[in-house]
Every structure is written in structure tokens, then in C-alpha cells.
């Protein structure tokens, strides 16, 4: 079980590193001058690779977390709340993919200010997850 926990934590850290950096690339895309085609394409390539890199990490983190839950009988309201936050996190990640597609089609109309706020959402979700796991409030 300790090996499963270890790999779960490692994959969660990897996924969150992708989740933290991806919206920052979107901020840079929103700030690119329209005539700067080379920079725009470079940022799109970075975002695409990072999104594809984060997806298997998120899947592995989620699958190992579910294995720990189902295989070792973790229980309590805190776990259900954590799972709900993970579902929200997956929705956020899906929204990131949607935004990336909009940028690839050159249909994105997001301001860099809006994206800077969007970038803070995973920080709050991570804080909530850590509080639920450590404090187990219910």
C-alpha cells in the first residue's frame, strides 16, 4: 500500500505541475502580438505537448487513488469531498483542452487578465484537497 501511495503522490505532483503551467502558456498566447506568427506557433506547440504530457499523469493519479480507495477501504465524508474536488479538477483540465483547441483554430477571445484569474483555480483546488486529506474534517 505504501508503494501505491508513493506513486499516487508522484503522479499527482506531475499532473499539478502541468495544470499550474498550462494556463500560464495561455496567458502568454493571449499577450502575443497578432503579427508574431512564429511565437504564437511556438507557444501552441508548448501548450499541446504539455497538455498531452499531463493527461496520462492525471489518469494514473486518479486510477491509483481509486485503487487505494477501493482496495484498502478508505472511508469518510472527507474522501467523498476529495473525489468531488478531483471531478472539478478534471472538468478544469477539460476546459483547458477546449481553450487550447480554440487557440489552435484562432478563435480564442480570452484576455490575459481573465486567464491570470483562471490560472489561480487549481491552486485553490489543491489547497482544498490537501486540507481534506490532512485534516479529515468529516
N, CA, C and O atoms as CSV, one atom per row, in Angstrom:
chain,resi,resn,atom,element,x,y,z
A,1,UNK,N,N,0.828,-1.198,0.000
A,1,UNK,CA,C,0.000,0.000,0.000
A,1,UNK,C,C,0.868,1.256,0.000
A,1,UNK,O,O,0.506,2.247,-0.634
A,2,UNK,N,N,1.995,1.236,0.691
A,2,UNK,CA,C,2.847,2.421,0.724
A,2,UNK,C,C,3.420,2.743,-0.653
A,2,UNK,O,O,3.616,3.911,-0.990
A,3,UNK,N,N,3.688,1.704,-1.451
A,3,UNK,CA,C,4.155,1.945,-2.815
A,3,UNK,C,C,3.066,2.621,-3.642
A,3,UNK,O,O,3.349,3.528,-4.425
A,4,UNK,N,N,1.834,2.182,-3.470
A,4,UNK,CA,C,0.718,2.801,-4.201
A,4,UNK,C,C,0.563,4.268,-3.809
A,4,UNK,O,O,0.377,5.134,-4.663
A,5,UNK,N,N,0.641,4.532,-2.503
A,5,UNK,CA,C,0.545,5.922,-2.043
A,5,UNK,C,C,1.669,6.766,-2.615
A,5,UNK,O,O,1.453,7.904,-3.033
A,6,UNK,N,N,2.881,6.199,-2.632
A,6,UNK,CA,C,4.035,6.930,-3.151
A,6,UNK,C,C,3.828,7.304,-4.611
A,6,UNK,O,O,4.015,8.461,-4.990
A,7,UNK,N,N,3.444,6.333,-5.429
A,7,UNK,CA,C,3.242,6.619,-6.850
A,7,UNK,C,C,2.037,7.520,-7.083
A,7,UNK,O,O,2.044,8.337,-8.004
A,8,UNK,N,N,1.010,7.380,-6.261
A,8,UNK,CA,C,-0.148,8.281,-6.359
A,8,UNK,C,C,0.309,9.729,-6.134
A,8,UNK,O,O,-0.057,10.622,-6.899
A,9,UNK,N,N,1.092,9.953,-5.105
A,9,UNK,CA,C,1.565,11.307,-4.804
A,9,UNK,C,C,2.462,11.833,-5.915
A,9,UNK,O,O,2.349,12.998,-6.296
A,10,UNK,N,N,3.353,10.993,-6.442
A,10,UNK,CA,C,4.254,11.417,-7.522
A,10,UNK,C,C,3.455,11.800,-8.771
A,10,UNK,O,O,3.737,12.822,-9.396
A,11,UNK,N,N,2.468,10.993,-9.133
A,11,UNK,CA,C,1.661,11.308,-10.312
A,11,UNK,C,C,0.788,12.544,-10.079
A,11,UNK,O,O,0.566,13.323,-11.006
A,12,UNK,N,N,0.298,12.727,-8.867
A,12,UNK,CA,C,-0.463,13.939,-8.551
A,12,UNK,C,C,0.428,15.170,-8.702
A,12,UNK,O,O,0.007,16.177,-9.270
A,13,UNK,N,N,1.653,15.090,-8.197
A,13,UNK,CA,C,2.583,16.216,-8.331
A,13,UNK,C,C,2.874,16.526,-9.797
A,13,UNK,O,O,2.906,17.690,-10.197
A,14,UNK,N,N,3.083,15.492,-10.585
A,14,UNK,CA,C,3.335,15.706,-12.009
A,14,UNK,C,C,2.149,16.333,-12.713
A,14,UNK,O,O,2.311,17.252,-13.515
A,15,UNK,N,N,0.953,15.835,-12.412
A,15,UNK,CA,C,-0.254,16.382,-13.040
A,15,UNK,C,C,-0.466,17.834,-12.641
A,15,UNK,O,O,-0.807,18.671,-13.476
A,16,UNK,N,N,-0.265,18.128,-11.372
A,16,UNK,CA,C,-0.451,19.508,-10.932
A,16,UNK,C,C,0.598,20.437,-11.522
A,16,UNK,O,O,0.306,21.608,-11.769
A,17,UNK,N,N,1.799,19.952,-11.752
A,17,UNK,CA,C,2.793,20.824,-12.386
A,17,UNK,C,C,2.321,21.192,-13.794
A,17,UNK,O,O,2.493,22.334,-14.221
A,18,UNK,N,N,1.733,20.248,-14.511
A,18,UNK,CA,C,1.178,20.555,-15.833
A,18,UNK,C,C,-0.012,21.501,-15.711
A,18,UNK,O,O,-0.149,22.438,-16.498
A,19,UNK,N,N,-0.867,21.255,-14.730
A,19,UNK,CA,C,-2.056,22.091,-14.549
A,19,UNK,C,C,-1.668,23.521,-14.151
A,19,UNK,O,O,-2.339,24.474,-14.547
A,20,UNK,N,N,-0.606,23.675,-13.384
A,20,UNK,CA,C,-0.180,25.013,-12.982
A,20,UNK,C,C,0.455,25.777,-14.147
A,20,UNK,O,O,0.269,26.988,-14.263
A,21,UNK,N,N,1.197,25.086,-15.004
A,21,UNK,CA,C,1.926,25.788,-16.061
A,21,UNK,C,C,1.093,26.008,-17.320
A,21,UNK,O,O,1.290,27.002,-18.019
A,22,UNK,N,N,0.171,25.102,-17.620
A,22,UNK,CA,C,-0.606,25.209,-18.851
A,22,UNK,C,C,-1.345,26.551,-18.974
A,22,UNK,O,O,-1.222,27.204,-20.011
A,23,UNK,N,N,-2.105,26.989,-17.963
A,23,UNK,CA,C,-2.794,28.280,-18.111
A,23,UNK,C,C,-1.823,29.454,-18.259
A,23,UNK,O,O,-2.167,30.482,-18.843
A,24,UNK,N,N,-0.622,29.296,-17.731
A,24,UNK,CA,C,0.378,30.359,-17.887
A,24,UNK,C,C,0.774,30.498,-19.357
A,24,UNK,O,O,1.008,31.607,-19.836
A,25,UNK,N,N,0.850,29.376,-20.071
A,25,UNK,CA,C,1.119,29.437,-21.509
A,25,UNK,C,C,-0.046,30.122,-22.221
A,25,UNK,O,O,0.164,30.880,-23.168
A,26,UNK,N,N,-1.276,29.856,-21.768
A,26,UNK,CA,C,-2.429,30.523,-22.360
A,26,UNK,C,C,-2.365,32.031,-22.144
A,26,UNK,O,O,-2.739,32.803,-23.027
A,27,UNK,N,N,-1.894,32.451,-20.973
A,27,UNK,CA,C,-1.714,33.886,-20.711
A,27,UNK,C,C,-0.754,34.462,-21.743
A,27,UNK,O,O,-1.015,35.521,-22.315
A,28,UNK,N,N,0.353,33.770,-21.980
A,28,UNK,CA,C,1.332,34.249,-22.964
A,28,UNK,C,C,0.738,34.270,-24.368
A,28,UNK,O,O,1.016,35.188,-25.140
A,29,UNK,N,N,-0.078,33.269,-24.712
A,29,UNK,CA,C,-0.744,33.267,-26.019
A,29,UNK,C,C,-1.658,34.480,-26.171
A,29,UNK,O,O,-1.726,35.082,-27.242
A,30,UNK,N,N,-2.354,34.831,-25.103
A,30,UNK,CA,C,-3.273,35.979,-25.156
A,30,UNK,C,C,-2.518,37.289,-25.316
A,30,UNK,O,O,-3.078,38.278,-25.789
A,31,UNK,N,N,-1.249,37.299,-24.925
A,31,UNK,CA,C,-0.464,38.534,-24.990
A,31,UNK,C,C,0.370,38.641,-26.266
A,31,UNK,O,O,1.000,39.673,-26.499
A,32,UNK,N,N,0.387,37.602,-27.092
A,32,UNK,CA,C,1.195,37.620,-28.313
A,32,UNK,C,C,0.610,38.622,-29.306
A,32,UNK,O,O,-0.604,38.704,-29.492
A,33,UNK,N,N,1.486,39.361,-29.924
A,33,UNK,CA,C,1.085,40.303,-30.965
A,33,UNK,C,C,0.600,39.497,-32.177
A,33,UNK,O,O,1.273,38.554,-32.592
A,34,UNK,N,N,-0.553,39.851,-32.746
A,34,UNK,CA,C,-1.104,39.058,-33.845
A,34,UNK,C,C,-0.140,38.823,-35.015
A,34,UNK,O,O,-0.239,37.798,-35.690
A,35,UNK,N,N,0.772,39.738,-35.262
A,35,UNK,CA,C,1.697,39.570,-36.390
A,35,UNK,C,C,2.847,38.614,-36.076
A,35,UNK,O,O,3.611,38.253,-36.971
A,36,UNK,N,N,2.977,38.201,-34.815
A,36,UNK,CA,C,4.073,37.330,-34.405
A,36,UNK,C,C,3.669,35.864,-34.549
A,36,UNK,O,O,3.383,35.179,-33.567
A,37,UNK,N,N,3.655,35.408,-35.792
A,37,UNK,CA,C,3.211,34.047,-36.093
A,37,UNK,C,C,4.135,32.990,-35.485
A,37,UNK,O,O,3.656,31.965,-34.999
A,38,UNK,N,N,5.425,33.217,-35.504
A,38,UNK,CA,C,6.393,32.236,-35.007
A,38,UNK,C,C,6.227,32.023,-33.503
A,38,UNK,O,O,6.212,30.886,-33.032
A,39,UNK,N,N,6.106,33.100,-32.763
A,39,UNK,CA,C,5.939,32.989,-31.310
A,39,UNK,C,C,4.616,32.302,-30.964
A,39,UNK,O,O,4.560,31.470,-30.059
A,40,UNK,N,N,3.562,32.655,-31.686
A,40,UNK,CA,C,2.248,32.051,-31.453
A,40,UNK,C,C,2.314,30.540,-31.666
A,40,UNK,O,O,1.814,29.774,-30.842
A,41,UNK,N,N,2.927,30.112,-32.763
A,41,UNK,CA,C,3.030,28.682,-33.065
A,41,UNK,C,C,3.914,27.958,-32.042
A,41,UNK,O,O,3.633,26.814,-31.684
A,42,UNK,N,N,4.964,28.608,-31.577
A,42,UNK,CA,C,5.840,28.005,-30.566
A,42,UNK,C,C,5.079,27.789,-29.267
A,42,UNK,O,O,5.189,26.727,-28.655
A,43,UNK,N,N,4.305,28.789,-28.839
A,43,UNK,CA,C,3.511,28.661,-27.618
A,43,UNK,C,C,2.424,27.597,-27.773
A,43,UNK,O,O,2.144,26.855,-26.831
A,44,UNK,N,N,1.814,27.519,-28.952
A,44,UNK,CA,C,0.819,26.469,-29.203
A,44,UNK,C,C,1.444,25.086,-29.107
A,44,UNK,O,O,0.844,24.166,-28.552
A,45,UNK,N,N,2.648,24.939,-29.647
A,45,UNK,CA,C,3.339,23.654,-29.572
A,45,UNK,C,C,3.647,23.297,-28.123
A,45,UNK,O,O,3.447,22.157,-27.706
A,46,UNK,N,N,4.131,24.268,-27.360
A,46,UNK,CA,C,4.415,24.030,-25.937
A,46,UNK,C,C,3.156,23.609,-25.195
A,46,UNK,O,O,3.177,22.653,-24.421
A,47,UNK,N,N,2.067,24.320,-25.429
A,47,UNK,CA,C,0.797,24.016,-24.745
A,47,UNK,C,C,0.295,22.633,-25.129
A,47,UNK,O,O,-0.171,21.881,-24.273
A,48,UNK,N,N,0.388,22.293,-26.404
A,48,UNK,CA,C,-0.082,20.980,-26.864
A,48,UNK,C,C,0.711,19.854,-26.222
A,48,UNK,O,O,0.135,18.872,-25.754
A,49,UNK,N,N,2.025,19.995,-26.200
A,49,UNK,CA,C,2.870,18.957,-25.604
A,49,UNK,C,C,2.621,18.838,-24.103
A,49,UNK,O,O,2.558,17.734,-23.561
A,50,UNK,N,N,2.480,19.976,-23.442
A,50,UNK,CA,C,2.235,19.942,-22.005
A,50,UNK,C,C,0.885,19.305,-21.694
A,50,UNK,O,O,0.767,18.537,-20.739
A,51,UNK,N,N,-0.129,19.617,-22.490
A,51,UNK,CA,C,-1.451,19.034,-22.261
A,51,UNK,C,C,-1.398,17.517,-22.447
A,51,UNK,O,O,-1.950,16.769,-21.640
A,52,UNK,N,N,-0.734,17.069,-23.510
A,52,UNK,CA,C,-0.602,15.624,-23.751
A,52,UNK,C,C,0.246,14.945,-22.679
A,52,UNK,O,O,0.021,13.777,-22.364
A,53,UNK,N,N,1.216,15.660,-22.118
A,53,UNK,CA,C,2.056,15.122,-21.047
A,53,UNK,C,C,1.257,14.974,-19.753
A,53,UNK,O,O,1.413,13.988,-19.032
A,54,UNK,N,N,0.403,15.950,-19.464
A,54,UNK,CA,C,-0.362,15.937,-18.217
A,54,UNK,C,C,-1.474,14.924,-18.184
A,54,UNK,O,O,-1.834,14.435,-17.113
A,55,UNK,N,N,-2.029,14.597,-19.338
A,55,UNK,CA,C,-3.178,13.682,-19.377
A,55,UNK,C,C,-2.877,12.306,-18.781
A,55,UNK,O,O,-3.636,11.860,-17.920
A,56,UNK,N,N,-1.807,11.604,-19.193
A,56,UNK,CA,C,-1.555,10.296,-18.574
A,56,UNK,C,C,-1.195,10.400,-17.094
A,56,UNK,O,O,-1.498,9.496,-16.316
A,57,UNK,N,N,-0.550,11.499,-16.703
A,57,UNK,CA,C,-0.241,11.676,-15.281
A,57,UNK,C,C,-1.520,11.796,-14.460
A,57,UNK,O,O,-1.629,11.205,-13.385
A,58,UNK,N,N,-2.483,12.557,-14.964
A,58,UNK,CA,C,-3.761,12.693,-14.276
A,58,UNK,C,C,-4.528,11.386,-14.222
A,58,UNK,O,O,-5.133,11.047,-13.205
A,59,UNK,N,N,-4.495,10.657,-15.323
A,59,UNK,CA,C,-5.177,9.358,-15.337
A,59,UNK,C,C,-4.540,8.387,-14.350
A,59,UNK,O,O,-5.246,7.694,-13.618
A,60,UNK,N,N,-3.209,8.331,-14.326
A,60,UNK,CA,C,-2.526,7.434,-13.385
A,60,UNK,C,C,-2.786,7.851,-11.941
A,60,UNK,O,O,-3.023,7.002,-11.082
A,61,UNK,N,N,-2.742,9.151,-11.673
A,61,UNK,CA,C,-3.003,9.634,-10.313
A,61,UNK,C,C,-4.416,9.261,-9.879
A,61,UNK,O,O,-4.628,8.810,-8.753
A,62,UNK,N,N,-5.374,9.448,-10.770
A,62,UNK,CA,C,-6.766,9.135,-10.446
A,62,UNK,C,C,-6.969,7.631,-10.263
A,62,UNK,O,O,-7.638,7.204,-9.322
A,63,UNK,N,N,-6.391,6.831,-11.159
A,63,UNK,CA,C,-6.559,5.379,-11.056
A,63,UNK,C,C,-5.917,4.828,-9.782
A,63,UNK,O,O,-6.496,3.970,-9.116
A,64,UNK,N,N,-4.734,5.316,-9.447
A,64,UNK,CA,C,-4.103,4.851,-8.206
A,64,UNK,C,C,-4.896,5.302,-6.983
A,64,UNK,O,O,-5.012,4.558,-6.009
A,65,UNK,N,N,-5.440,6.510,-7.028
A,65,UNK,CA,C,-6.278,6.976,-5.932
A,65,UNK,C,C,-7.520,6.122,-5.768
A,65,UNK,O,O,-7.919,5.801,-4.649
A,66,UNK,N,N,-8.131,5.754,-6.887
A,66,UNK,CA,C,-9.311,4.886,-6.819
A,66,UNK,C,C,-8.926,3.494,-6.310
A,66,UNK,O,O,-9.682,2.881,-5.557
A,67,UNK,N,N,-7.770,2.998,-6.711
A,67,UNK,CA,C,-7.280,1.698,-6.247
A,67,UNK,C,C,-7.068,1.726,-4.738
A,67,UNK,O,O,-7.430,0.780,-4.039
A,68,UNK,N,N,-6.488,2.800,-4.241
A,68,UNK,CA,C,-6.299,2.932,-2.790
A,68,UNK,C,C,-7.645,2.962,-2.076
A,68,UNK,O,O,-7.813,2.344,-1.024
A,69,UNK,N,N,-8.596,3.680,-2.650
A,69,UNK,CA,C,-9.909,3.809,-2.030
A,69,UNK,C,C,-10.642,2.470,-2.024
A,69,UNK,O,O,-11.124,2.028,-0.981
A,70,UNK,N,N,-10.726,1.831,-3.173
A,70,UNK,CA,C,-11.496,0.592,-3.284
A,70,UNK,C,C,-10.760,-0.608,-2.701
A,70,UNK,O,O,-11.384,-1.488,-2.110
A,71,UNK,N,N,-9.450,-0.652,-2.861
A,71,UNK,CA,C,-8.689,-1.806,-2.420
A,71,UNK,C,C,-8.350,-1.825,-0.945
A,71,UNK,O,O,-8.142,-2.889,-0.362
A,72,UNK,N,N,-8.294,-0.645,-0.339
A,72,UNK,CA,C,-7.872,-0.588,1.061
A,72,UNK,C,C,-8.930,-0.012,1.982
A,72,UNK,O,O,-8.671,0.205,3.166
A,73,UNK,N,N,-10.107,0.237,1.459
A,73,UNK,CA,C,-11.244,0.582,2.292
A,73,UNK,C,C,-11.205,1.926,2.981
A,73,UNK,O,O,-11.757,2.079,4.070
A,74,UNK,N,N,-10.555,2.912,2.361
A,74,UNK,CA,C,-10.632,4.251,2.943
A,74,UNK,C,C,-12.083,4.696,2.944
A,74,UNK,O,O,-12.837,4.376,2.025
A,75,UNK,N,N,-12.469,5.425,3.964
A,75,UNK,CA,C,-13.852,5.871,4.020
A,75,UNK,C,C,-13.933,7.190,4.773
A,75,UNK,O,O,-12.954,7.662,5.351
A,76,UNK,N,N,-15.091,7.751,4.752
A,76,UNK,CA,C,-15.341,9.007,5.442
A,76,UNK,C,C,-15.815,10.069,4.470
A,76,UNK,O,O,-15.562,9.997,3.267
A,77,UNK,N,N,-16.494,11.036,5.006
A,77,UNK,CA,C,-17.013,12.126,4.189
A,77,UNK,C,C,-15.924,12.936,3.513
A,77,UNK,O,O,-16.123,13.459,2.417
A,78,UNK,N,N,-14.759,13.043,4.173
A,78,UNK,CA,C,-13.652,13.799,3.586
A,78,UNK,C,C,-13.239,13.211,2.245
A,78,UNK,O,O,-12.872,13.951,1.332
A,79,UNK,N,N,-13.296,11.879,2.113
A,79,UNK,CA,C,-12.886,11.226,0.877
A,79,UNK,C,C,-13.878,11.522,-0.247
A,79,UNK,O,O,-13.483,11.751,-1.391
A,80,UNK,N,N,-15.160,11.515,0.086
A,80,UNK,CA,C,-16.166,11.842,-0.925
A,80,UNK,C,C,-16.015,13.297,-1.377
A,80,UNK,O,O,-16.172,13.604,-2.559
A,81,UNK,N,N,-15.715,14.175,-0.442
A,81,UNK,CA,C,-15.482,15.582,-0.798
A,81,UNK,C,C,-14.240,15.707,-1.679
A,81,UNK,O,O,-14.230,16.471,-2.644
A,82,UNK,N,N,-13.195,14.953,-1.340
A,82,UNK,CA,C,-11.971,14.981,-2.150
A,82,UNK,C,C,-12.268,14.493,-3.560
A,82,UNK,O,O,-11.804,15.092,-4.530
A,83,UNK,N,N,-13.029,13.418,-3.687
A,83,UNK,CA,C,-13.373,12.904,-5.011
A,83,UNK,C,C,-14.157,13.926,-5.810
A,83,UNK,O,O,-13.968,14.048,-7.020
A,84,UNK,N,N,-15.031,14.660,-5.147
A,84,UNK,CA,C,-15.780,15.723,-5.820
A,84,UNK,C,C,-14.826,16.802,-6.339
A,84,UNK,O,O,-14.995,17.296,-7.454
A,85,UNK,N,N,-13.838,17.161,-5.543
A,85,UNK,CA,C,-12.858,18.166,-5.976
A,85,UNK,C,C,-12.037,17.633,-7.152
A,85,UNK,O,O,-11.693,18.389,-8.060
A,86,UNK,N,N,-11.723,16.341,-7.139
A,86,UNK,CA,C,-10.989,15.738,-8.265
A,86,UNK,C,C,-11.843,15.793,-9.537
A,86,UNK,O,O,-11.313,16.038,-10.620
A,87,UNK,N,N,-13.137,15.571,-9.422
A,87,UNK,CA,C,-14.032,15.687,-10.579
A,87,UNK,C,C,-14.004,17.122,-11.110
A,87,UNK,O,O,-13.954,17.335,-12.321
A,88,UNK,N,N,-14.036,18.098,-10.213
A,88,UNK,CA,C,-13.947,19.507,-10.617
A,88,UNK,C,C,-12.607,19.769,-11.299
A,88,UNK,O,O,-12.542,20.505,-12.283
A,89,UNK,N,N,-11.553,19.174,-10.783
A,89,UNK,CA,C,-10.225,19.331,-11.368
A,89,UNK,C,C,-10.176,18.758,-12.789
A,89,UNK,O,O,-9.571,19.350,-13.682
A,90,UNK,N,N,-10.813,17.608,-12.990
A,90,UNK,CA,C,-10.883,17.041,-14.340
A,90,UNK,C,C,-11.692,17.945,-15.270
A,90,UNK,O,O,-11.346,18.090,-16.442
A,91,UNK,N,N,-12.757,18.549,-14.765
A,91,UNK,CA,C,-13.535,19.489,-15.580
A,91,UNK,C,C,-12.666,20.689,-15.962
A,91,UNK,O,O,-12.725,21.165,-17.095
A,92,UNK,N,N,-11.874,21.168,-15.028
A,92,UNK,CA,C,-10.943,22.271,-15.296
A,92,UNK,C,C,-9.952,21.864,-16.390
A,92,UNK,O,O,-9.680,22.635,-17.310
A,93,UNK,N,N,-9.417,20.649,-16.278
A,93,UNK,CA,C,-8.449,20.174,-17.264
A,93,UNK,C,C,-9.104,20.048,-18.640
A,93,UNK,O,O,-8.492,20.377,-19.656
A,94,UNK,N,N,-10.334,19.575,-18.667
A,94,UNK,CA,C,-11.072,19.509,-19.925
A,94,UNK,C,C,-11.297,20.884,-20.522
A,94,UNK,O,O,-11.199,21.060,-21.736
A,95,UNK,N,N,-11.598,21.859,-19.679
A,95,UNK,CA,C,-11.760,23.238,-20.142
A,95,UNK,C,C,-10.449,23.778,-20.714
A,95,UNK,O,O,-10.449,24.523,-21.694
A,96,UNK,N,N,-9.337,23.396,-20.094
A,96,UNK,CA,C,-8.027,23.788,-20.631
A,96,UNK,C,C,-7.850,23.243,-22.046
A,96,UNK,O,O,-7.376,23.955,-22.932
A,97,UNK,N,N,-8.227,21.990,-22.260
A,97,UNK,CA,C,-8.139,21.397,-23.592
A,97,UNK,C,C,-9.040,22.103,-24.590
A,97,UNK,O,O,-8.660,22.305,-25.743
A,98,UNK,N,N,-10.235,22.479,-24.147
A,98,UNK,CA,C,-11.159,23.231,-25.005
A,98,UNK,C,C,-10.553,24.569,-25.402
A,98,UNK,O,O,-10.634,24.974,-26.561
A,99,UNK,N,N,-9.946,25.254,-24.436
A,99,UNK,CA,C,-9.317,26.551,-24.721
A,99,UNK,C,C,-8.150,26.388,-25.693
A,99,UNK,O,O,-7.949,27.219,-26.578
A,100,UNK,N,N,-7.385,25.314,-25.521
A,100,UNK,CA,C,-6.279,25.050,-26.433
A,100,UNK,C,C,-6.792,24.870,-27.862
A,100,UNK,O,O,-6.207,25.406,-28.803
A,101,UNK,N,N,-7.876,24.122,-28.026
A,101,UNK,CA,C,-8.452,23.945,-29.360
A,101,UNK,C,C,-8.890,25.282,-29.962
A,101,UNK,O,O,-8.730,25.516,-31.160
A,102,UNK,N,N,-9.443,26.156,-29.116
A,102,UNK,CA,C,-9.845,27.468,-29.615
A,102,UNK,C,C,-8.634,28.270,-30.089
A,102,UNK,O,O,-8.700,28.957,-31.109
A,103,UNK,N,N,-7.535,28.182,-29.351
A,103,UNK,CA,C,-6.325,28.887,-29.777
A,103,UNK,C,C,-5.773,28.296,-31.063
A,103,UNK,O,O,-5.279,29.036,-31.914
A,104,UNK,N,N,-5.845,26.982,-31.222
A,104,UNK,CA,C,-5.356,26.354,-32.458
A,104,UNK,C,C,-6.169,26.806,-33.665
A,104,UNK,O,O,-5.632,26.973,-34.760
A,105,UNK,N,N,-7.470,27.003,-33.456
A,105,UNK,CA,C,-8.351,27.457,-34.534
A,105,UNK,C,C,-8.351,28.979,-34.667
A,105,UNK,O,O,-9.034,29.533,-35.528
A,106,UNK,N,N,-7.582,29.647,-33.809
A,106,UNK,CA,C,-7.502,31.122,-33.766
A,106,UNK,C,C,-8.874,31.747,-33.527
A,106,UNK,O,O,-9.220,32.774,-34.110
A,107,UNK,N,N,-9.657,31.091,-32.642
A,107,UNK,CA,C,-10.977,31.592,-32.286
A,107,UNK,C,C,-11.048,32.033,-30.830
A,107,UNK,O,O,-12.114,32.433,-30.361
A,108,UNK,N,N,-9.945,31.968,-30.115
A,108,UNK,CA,C,-9.938,32.327,-28.694
A,108,UNK,C,C,-10.022,33.837,-28.536
A,108,UNK,O,O,-9.361,34.592,-29.250
A,109,UNK,N,N,-10.837,34.255,-27.599
A,109,UNK,CA,C,-11.027,35.686,-27.332
A,109,UNK,C,C,-10.847,35.981,-25.844
A,109,UNK,O,O,-11.559,36.816,-25.285
A,110,UNK,N,N,-9.910,35.306,-25.212
A,110,UNK,CA,C,-9.675,35.482,-23.782
A,110,UNK,C,C,-8.653,36.588,-23.564
A,110,UNK,O,O,-7.684,36.711,-24.312
A,111,UNK,N,N,-8.879,37.384,-22.539
A,111,UNK,CA,C,-7.882,38.396,-22.191
A,111,UNK,C,C,-6.851,37.778,-21.254
A,111,UNK,O,O,-7.126,36.796,-20.563
A,112,UNK,N,N,-5.674,38.365,-21.245
A,112,UNK,CA,C,-4.637,37.839,-20.355
A,112,UNK,C,C,-5.038,38.001,-18.895
A,112,UNK,O,O,-4.622,37.205,-18.054
A,113,UNK,N,N,-5.835,39.014,-18.578
A,113,UNK,CA,C,-6.287,39.210,-17.195
A,113,UNK,C,C,-7.246,38.085,-16.778
A,113,UNK,O,O,-7.143,37.548,-15.675
A,114,UNK,N,N,-8.164,37.744,-17.661
A,114,UNK,CA,C,-9.098,36.656,-17.366
A,114,UNK,C,C,-8.342,35.337,-17.178
A,114,UNK,O,O,-8.665,34.549,-16.289
A,115,UNK,N,N,-7.350,35.112,-18.011
A,115,UNK,CA,C,-6.577,33.877,-17.914
A,115,UNK,C,C,-5.699,33.838,-16.666
A,115,UNK,O,O,-5.427,32.763,-16.131
A,116,UNK,N,N,-5.260,34.992,-16.208
A,116,UNK,CA,C,-4.487,35.037,-14.950
A,116,UNK,C,C,-5.363,34.598,-13.771
A,116,UNK,O,O,-4.897,33.897,-12.872
A,117,UNK,N,N,-6.627,35.012,-13.782
A,117,UNK,CA,C,-7.552,34.555,-12.739
A,117,UNK,C,C,-7.855,33.070,-12.901
A,117,UNK,O,O,-7.929,32.333,-11.917
A,118,UNK,N,N,-8.027,32.642,-14.128
A,118,UNK,CA,C,-8.271,31.227,-14.426
A,118,UNK,C,C,-7.116,30.367,-13.910
A,118,UNK,O,O,-7.325,29.235,-13.474
A,119,UNK,N,N,-5.921,30.900,-13.960
A,119,UNK,CA,C,-4.711,30.206,-13.512
A,119,UNK,C,C,-4.702,29.948,-12.008
A,119,UNK,O,O,-3.977,29.069,-11.545
A,120,UNK,N,N,-5.481,30.685,-11.247
A,120,UNK,CA,C,-5.488,30.534,-9.788
A,120,UNK,C,C,-6.428,29.431,-9.301
A,120,UNK,O,O,-6.323,29.000,-8.153
A,121,UNK,N,N,-7.327,28.978,-10.140
A,121,UNK,CA,C,-8.302,27.966,-9.729
A,121,UNK,C,C,-7.642,26.684,-9.226
A,121,UNK,O,O,-8.039,26.186,-8.173
A,122,UNK,N,N,-6.644,26.122,-9.936
A,122,UNK,CA,C,-6.047,24.878,-9.428
A,122,UNK,C,C,-5.309,25.053,-8.098
A,122,UNK,O,O,-5.183,24.095,-7.335
A,123,UNK,N,N,-4.833,26.237,-7.818
A,123,UNK,CA,C,-4.188,26.484,-6.520
A,123,UNK,C,C,-5.207,26.295,-5.399
A,123,UNK,O,O,-4.918,25.659,-4.385
A,124,UNK,N,N,-6.394,26.850,-5.591
A,124,UNK,CA,C,-7.446,26.713,-4.587
A,124,UNK,C,C,-7.910,25.259,-4.465
A,124,UNK,O,O,-8.182,24.779,-3.365
A,125,UNK,N,N,-7.999,24.564,-5.605
A,125,UNK,CA,C,-8.417,23.159,-5.568
A,125,UNK,C,C,-7.375,22.297,-4.855
A,125,UNK,O,O,-7.726,21.411,-4.076
A,126,UNK,N,N,-6.100,22.558,-5.121
A,126,UNK,CA,C,-5.046,21.802,-4.431
A,126,UNK,C,C,-5.079,22.067,-2.932
A,126,UNK,O,O,-4.945,21.138,-2.137
A,127,UNK,N,N,-5.254,23.312,-2.543
A,127,UNK,CA,C,-5.345,23.655,-1.126
A,127,UNK,C,C,-6.511,22.914,-0.470
A,127,UNK,O,O,-6.372,22.395,0.638
A,128,UNK,N,N,-7.636,22.864,-1.137
A,128,UNK,CA,C,-8.804,22.164,-0.611
A,128,UNK,C,C,-8.538,20.661,-0.478
A,128,UNK,O,O,-8.897,20.051,0.529
A,129,UNK,N,N,-7.912,20.071,-1.493
A,129,UNK,CA,C,-7.599,18.638,-1.440
A,129,UNK,C,C,-6.652,18.330,-0.288
A,129,UNK,O,O,-6.878,17.383,0.466
A,130,UNK,N,N,-5.600,19.118,-0.148
A,130,UNK,CA,C,-4.633,18.871,0.931
A,130,UNK,C,C,-5.300,19.032,2.296
A,130,UNK,O,O,-5.047,18.239,3.203
A,131,UNK,N,N,-6.145,20.047,2.451
A,131,UNK,CA,C,-6.845,20.230,3.728
A,131,UNK,C,C,-7.744,19.033,4.024
A,131,UNK,O,O,-7.792,18.561,5.160
A,132,UNK,N,N,-8.449,18.544,3.022
A,132,UNK,CA,C,-9.337,17.395,3.247
A,132,UNK,C,C,-8.554,16.144,3.622
A,132,UNK,O,O,-8.967,15.397,4.510
A,133,UNK,N,N,-7.426,15.909,2.953
A,133,UNK,CA,C,-6.643,14.699,3.217
A,133,UNK,C,C,-5.958,14.769,4.580
A,133,UNK,O,O,-5.939,13.781,5.314
A,134,UNK,N,N,-5.403,15.916,4.919
A,134,UNK,CA,C,-4.645,16.024,6.173
A,134,UNK,C,C,-5.565,16.174,7.377
A,134,UNK,O,O,-5.384,15.500,8.391
A,135,UNK,N,N,-6.550,17.056,7.266
A,135,UNK,CA,C,-7.403,17.359,8.425
A,135,UNK,C,C,-8.549,16.364,8.589
A,135,UNK,O,O,-9.028,16.159,9.704
A,136,UNK,N,N,-8.992,15.747,7.504
A,136,UNK,CA,C,-10.142,14.830,7.542
A,136,UNK,C,C,-11.261,15.409,8.413
A,136,UNK,O,O,-11.621,14.831,9.439
A,137,UNK,N,N,-11.809,16.566,7.990
A,137,UNK,CA,C,-12.749,17.288,8.847
A,137,UNK,C,C,-14.077,16.556,9.102
A,137,UNK,O,O,-14.780,16.880,10.059
A,138,UNK,N,N,-14.418,15.599,8.281
A,138,UNK,CA,C,-15.673,14.855,8.484
A,138,UNK,C,C,-15.564,13.488,7.883
A,138,UNK,O,O,-16.514,12.707,7.948
